[in-house]
Each structure stands twice: as C-alpha cells, then as structure tokens.
Amino acid sequence: MNNPAAESVASFRARARAWLPDNMPRLDPAAPPSSRPGSDGEVWLRARELQQKLYAGGFAGICFPREYGGLGLSRTHQDAFTEEAAGYEMPVLLNIPTFSICCATLLDVGSEEQKRRHIGAAIRGEEVLAQFLSEPSGGSDLAGLLTRAEQDGDTWVINGAKTWSTWAYAADYGLCLARTDSGKPKHRGLTMFLVPTRAPGLTINRVRLVDGSTEFCEEFFDGVRVDASAVVGEVDGGWAVATRQLFHERSAVGGGSPYVSGRGATPSRPKADPIALAQATGRAAEPEIRTLLGEMLALTTVSRQMGSRISAAIAGGQLPSHAASMLRLLHAERAQTEDDLALRIAGATAGIGPGPEPGRTGMVGISYLGRQAASLGGGSTEMSRNLISERMLGMPRELAPDRDVPFNQVKQRHR
C-alpha cells in the first residue's frame, strides 16, 4: 500500500487542492446529486466520467499499487485527498462495492491477470464490480449456499440464484460464490468466480425497497458458462476468498477502507442531515436538540477516529481481521442515531414536509424508511456481535450441527 519514493502528504494535499477547482465540479447545496432528475444510466455514466477525471489528473486508486494502475500511496494520502475533495462531486457510487470490496479482494487473492485487468479497469473508470453472495433462502448462512458450479471440460457451468446484490444492474462483473463439491463440508466445497454480468444465461432483476430505491438486485444463473480463468483463488477454496471479501465489506461499511475517495450519500439512498434539518426548522437553539446533536457529532467523530485506528491496527497485525466487525457495528449505531434524531426533529412533518433535500423535512420520512439497512448491509449487527464475542473475546461459539458434515448429507429445508 505504500510507495517509499512517494511525495509527502503535504505536497500531495497541496497538489490536490490546486487541481480540484479546475477539474472537478463543485457540489451545489441547493441541488445535491441525490435530488437531481435523471435516469440511472445517466447517474452511472456520470460516476464513470468523474472517475476518469480523477485518473487523468493522477488522483485515482491512491492506495492501490502502481503495477495495477494505482498510485501506491498511503492511507494518509487518501485521507488528505478526501478532505480536500469535500464540496466537490465525486464518484462515490464506485466506492462500495467496486473499490473497497471487490478490487480489494482481487488485490489480496486474485491472479496476476485478474489484478492487472480488473483493478486497472476500475481505476480508469472502465469497469464496475458487484458481489453475488447472498441467496434467497440462505439468510445469514452464506456457507450453506445452493448455487452450484459444475466443471465441463475447460469451462464451469453455474446454476442457481443470488439476491441483495448492490448495483448489480450497473456492473460489468460480479464475484460469485458457488458450490463446486457437495461431498465436502459446506465451508470446504466452495469456489469464487468472476462472472461477466452480460454472460448468456444470467438474468438480473432489480428489487424495489420500501423507500422506493432499487439499488439491490436478484440474479438467476441458468447454465452460465465461464472459463477456468474466472476462478478467484483456488477451486474448492472459495471460503477463504469469501472470508477476505467479508472482511473488506465490514471495513468498507464501517468506514475503515483505504480504497474510497470522497464522502456523501449515493443518489439512490440520500440521507437526512439532522444539523441542516435543525437549522431549517428553527430548532437548532433548543437545549434538548443541541444536546442530541452534540451526542451525534461525538459518535461521528469517534466512529471516524476508530476507523483509522482499527484499520491501522489490522494492517499492522496488532488486531485480527475480525476487528473490522467493530467498525461495522459502530457504523450501524451511528447511522441509526442520525435517522432517529432527524425524525425527532422533524416530528409529524417527516411524512408531509416539503422538499427532497437533506435539510428539508420531506427527506426525513424517506430516509427513516431505510433505517434498518444500516443493521443489515455488510452482514447483520447480530453477526458482528457474534464475531466480536467469539473471535476476539474468546466466548463459546454457537452450536453448529452441520459442522464437518458433507453438505450433501445435511438435511435441507424446503426451498
């Protein structure tokens, strides 16, 4: 992640500060990207164009190695750029899962060809990546998945279904976990594949959520063929890849990934801003509201500082990768605190107030409908607590009757 011959953080920051005004569009507080009209195609085209601008200016893939298209700089350089980029429109749609999860996973366990081809393409704004992990009947038991891949000569044939895949409709490739040997225990007979989303036999449908957003998708694999080069890691060694992928997912959701640029809500899931809301409704001077806003700001500060501290400790080996679950858990607490506070400030006007902007009461009700997403995305908060208790605190593991039992001998629920 580090480049010994790199310029100093101060020099990098100064260069970014000089480059941004002439090359990246400024955000308009009165019309943030989340409230601008336009189709999804336009939104994703815009994200790719912004990424291409960053690449042309020498500010893309800051923490990715140079040999794969990045700059080979440190997390501190990335943080400096993100700070300078506040107030500018950034391709935040590409942060999760393309860079912070998928590219990070390929960097750790992908082949040299996969790293050079796909990480570089994403940094140049040419590719978007997604995850094909969860399944309709799987719940939290990812290792119990039913999607299967069977070898046919030099190719693999994938059949099954996936769901809750963020941005899959806009992606070019997806990391797909499938069962390749049902005669082994469920964690040992899995393989990860890098599947083109436009492959024959792959159908992607969008899922409309209660708040009207459609960022999630479901996928159906009907005889989808991929060649041997699509395998990420080892055949039947997919759980090791998935474990690393889940680590990056928890880090990304918790704000600990070094591979993201810019901050802010995505166009499909805008967030109400409690501070702007308090000012717009004239409640910013109320003692109770000021106290609650102070608590929220303190939690936000702790969350960001904890992200840097835990990420550095994991990278340095002082903490295990499971520590990313603490970031994931704190993210959920902070995000839900913001939604709860916004609703408290807006009161009854949350459902009938004007405007979709973050500081208008009409945004609060919409934002609150997606409140629970913070406790589900990147693995549920219950899963995070289990990982923290079992893997970090040494508490007894939950009973798992199917552990070490061949998957084809495990009694399956009616699917």
Residue pairs with C-beta under 8 A, 6 or more apart in sequence:
1 63
1 65
1 72
1 73
1 74
1 75
1 258
1 315
2 72
2 73
2 74
3 66
3 71
3 72
3 73
3 74
6 12
6 71
6 72
6 73
6 74
6 77
7 15
9 74
9 76
9 77
9 80
12 73
12 77
12 80
12 81
13 80
13 81
13 83
13 84
16 59
16 80
16 81
16 84
16 85
17 84
19 57
19 59
20 84
20 85
20 88
23 53
23 57
24 50
24 53
24 54
24 85
24 88
24 89
24 90
25 88
25 89
26 87
26 88
26 89
27 33
27 87
27 88
27 89
27 264
30 357
31 357
32 264
32 265
32 270
32 357
32 358
33 43
33 46
33 89
33 264
33 267
34 265
34 266
34 267
34 270
34 356
34 358
35 270
35 356
35 357
36 267
40 169
40 170
40 214
40 268
43 93
43 267
44 93
44 128
44 170
46 91
47 91
47 92
47 93
47 94
47 125
48 91
48 125
48 126
48 128
49 125
50 89
50 90
50 91
50 125
51 60
51 91
51 94
51 123
51 124
51 125
52 124
52 125
54 60
54 91
54 125
54 261
55 61
55 123
55 124
55 125
58 71
59 71
59 81
59 261
60 69
60 70
60 71
60 123
60 124
60 125
60 261
61 68
61 69
61 70
61 71
61 99
61 119
61 123
61 259
62 70
62 71
62 73
62 77
62 78
62 81
62 261
63 70
63 71
63 72
63 73
63 74
63 75
63 77
63 78
63 258
63 259
64 70
64 71
64 72
64 103
64 107
64 119
64 123
64 259
65 72
65 107
66 72
67 116
68 107
68 115
68 116
68 119
68 120
68 123
69 119
69 120
69 121
69 123
69 124
70 119
70 123
71 77
75 258
75 308
75 311
75 312
78 258
78 259
78 260
78 261
79 308
81 261
82 260
82 261
82 262
82 263
85 261
85 262
86 263
88 262
90 261
90 262
90 263
90 264
91 125
91 261
91 262
92 260
92 261
92 262
92 263
92 264
92 265
92 266
93 167
93 170
93 266
93 267
94 122
94 125
94 128
95 252
95 257
95 259
95 260
95 261
95 262
96 166
96 252
96 253
96 260
97 129
97 130
97 131
97 166
97 167
97 249
97 252
98 122
98 127
98 128
98 129
98 130
98 167
98 171
99 122
99 257
99 259
99 260
100 248
100 251
100 252
100 257
100 259
100 260
101 131
101 245
101 248
101 249
101 252
101 257
102 122
102 129
102 130
102 131
102 173
102 175
102 245
103 118
103 119
103 122
103 123
103 129
103 259
104 248
104 252
104 257
104 259
105 175
105 232
105 241
105 244
105 245
105 248
106 114
106 115
106 118
106 119
106 194
106 232
107 115
107 119
108 244
108 248
109 232
109 233
109 240
109 241
109 244
110 118
110 119
110 194
110 232
110 233
111 229
111 232
113 229
114 194
114 229
114 232
118 127
118 129
118 173
118 194
121 127
122 128
122 129
127 172
127 173
128 167
128 170
128 171
128 172
129 171
129 172
129 173
129 174
129 175
130 165
130 166
130 167
130 168
130 171
130 173
130 174
130 175
130 197
130 217
131 165
131 166
131 174
131 175
131 245
131 249
132 162
132 165
132 168
132 174
132 175
132 176
132 177
132 195
132 219
133 142
133 162
133 165
133 175
133 176
133 177
133 242
133 245
134 142
134 162
134 163
134 164
134 165
135 145
135 146
135 147
135 160
135 161
135 162
135 163
136 161
136 163
136 218
137 146
137 413
137 415
138 144
138 145
138 146
140 379
140 380
140 382
140 383
142 177
142 242
142 246
143 186
143 187
143 190
143 239
144 186
144 402
144 407
144 410
145 160
145 177
145 178
145 179
145 190
146 160
146 179
146 412
146 415
147 158
147 159
147 160
147 161
147 162
147 176
147 177
147 178
147 179
147 221
148 158
148 159
148 160
148 178
148 179
148 180
148 182
149 156
149 157
149 158
149 159
149 178
149 179
149 180
149 191
149 193
150 156
150 157
150 159
150 180
151 157
151 180
152 225
154 227
154 228
155 225
155 226
155 227
155 228
156 180
156 191
156 193
156 225
156 226
156 227
156 228
156 230
156 231
157 223
157 224
157 225
158 176
158 178
158 193
158 195
158 221
158 223
158 224
158 225
158 226
159 221
159 222
159 223
159 224
160 178
160 221
161 218
161 219
161 220
161 221
162 176
162 218
162 219
162 221
163 207
163 216
163 217
163 218
163 219
164 207
164 216
164 218
165 174
165 204
165 216
165 217
165 218
165 219
166 215
166 216
166 217
166 377
167 215
167 217
168 174
168 197
168 204
168 216
168 217
168 219
169 204
169 206
169 217
171 197
172 196
172 197
172 198
173 194
173 195
173 196
173 197
174 194
174 195
174 197
174 219
175 192
175 193
175 194
175 195
175 232
175 245
176 192
176 193
176 194
176 195
176 221
177 190
177 191
177 192
177 193
177 238
177 241
177 242
178 190
178 191
178 193
178 238
179 189
179 190
179 191
179 407
180 189
180 190
180 191
180 235
180 236
180 238
181 188
181 189
181 236
182 189
182 406
182 407
182 408
183 189
183 406
183 407
183 408
184 236
184 406
184 407
185 402
185 403
185 404
185 405
185 406
185 407
186 402
186 405
186 407
186 410
187 239
188 236
188 239
189 236
189 407
190 236
190 237
190 238
190 239
190 242
191 231
191 233
191 234
191 235
191 236
191 237
191 238
192 231
192 232
192 233
192 238
192 241
192 242
192 245
193 226
193 230
193 231
193 232
194 226
194 230
194 232
195 202
195 224
195 226
195 230
196 202
196 226
197 204
199 224
199 225
199 226
200 224
200 225
201 221
201 222
201 223
201 224
201 225
202 219
202 220
202 221
202 222
202 224
203 219
203 220
203 222
204 217
204 218
204 219
205 217
205 218
205 219
205 220
206 214
206 216
206 217
207 214
207 216
207 217
207 218
208 214
209 216
209 369
209 370
210 369
210 370
211 269
211 366
211 367
211 369
211 370
212 366
213 268
213 269
213 370
214 268
215 266
215 268
215 269
232 238
232 241
233 240
233 241
234 240
244 321
246 379
247 321
247 322
247 324
248 257
249 378
249 379
250 324
250 325
250 327
250 328
250 378
250 379
250 384
251 257
251 311
251 314
251 324
251 327
251 328
252 259
252 260
252 378
253 327
253 328
253 331
253 377
253 378
254 303
254 307
254 324
254 326
254 327
254 328
254 329
254 330
254 331
254 378
255 303
255 304
255 307
255 327
255 331
256 307
256 308
256 310
256 311
256 314
256 324
256 327
257 311
258 311
265 271
265 358
269 370
269 373
270 356
270 358
270 363
270 366
270 367
271 338
271 339
271 358
271 363
271 367
272 338
272 339
272 342
272 346
272 358
272 363
272 364
272 366
272 367
272 368
273 342
273 358
273 359
274 292
274 293
274 296
274 338
274 341
274 342
274 345
275 284
275 293
276 358
276 359
277 342
277 345
277 346
277 358
277 359
277 360
277 361
277 364
278 284
278 289
278 293
278 345
279 359
280 359
280 360
280 361
281 345
281 346
281 349
281 361
283 289
283 345
284 290
284 293
289 345
292 341
292 344
293 341
295 337
296 334
296 337
296 338
296 341
299 333
299 334
299 337
300 334
302 330
303 327
303 330
303 331
303 334
306 326
306 327
306 330
307 327
310 319
310 323
310 324
310 326
310 327
311 327
313 319
313 323
314 320
314 321
314 323
314 324
320 391
320 392
322 387
322 388
322 391
322 392
323 392
325 379
325 383
325 384
325 385
325 387
325 388
325 392
326 384
326 388
328 378
328 379
328 381
328 384
329 381
329 384
329 385
329 388
331 374
331 378
332 374
332 375
332 381
332 384
335 371
335 374
336 371
336 374
336 375
339 367
339 368
339 370
339 371
339 374
340 371
342 350
342 364
342 367
342 368
343 350
343 364
343 365
343 368
345 364
346 353
346 361
346 364
346 365
349 361
349 362
349 364
350 361
350 364
350 365
350 368
351 365
352 362
353 360
353 361
353 362
353 364
353 365
354 360
354 361
354 362
355 361
355 362
355 363
356 362
356 363
356 366
357 363
375 381
386 398
389 395
390 396
390 397
390 398
402 410
